[in-house]
Amino acid sequence: MVRNIIFLLGILVFLSAIWAIKDEKIGKKTKIVVTTVLLAGLLFAYIYETHINENESKISRLLLEFKQGKSLKCGGYDITNEKFNYEFGTACFVAKREAKEFSGVVVPINSCE
């Protein structure tokens, strides 16, 4: 929270500095363009970070349920820790060798509900 406040104060100081420059050196159109681009970039970054945080929370919740032995619905399969392993590098569930009926099945965690 404090980091966000400091970041926003930094942006406010930057915008104040831009608008404090005399119009003879930087025109009003340029100031408006810089302000608009900066605010649009900040809005995009905020939306992106929010999406990423929600996705990470979903994955963490799914992994916790998987480790607890609960069944997950993923891409038409019932994923359990008895028949599947989770591979962190690829973020996928891979069938165990003992589970012959799922031989070669790889299910991405993003397909889980």
Secondary structure, 3 states (H helix, E strand, C coil): CHHHHHHHHHHHHHHHHHHHCCCCCCCHHHHHHHHHHHHHHHHHHHHHHHHHHHHHHHHHHHHHHHHCCCCEEECCEEECCCCEEEECCCCEEEECCCCHHHCCCEEEHHHEC
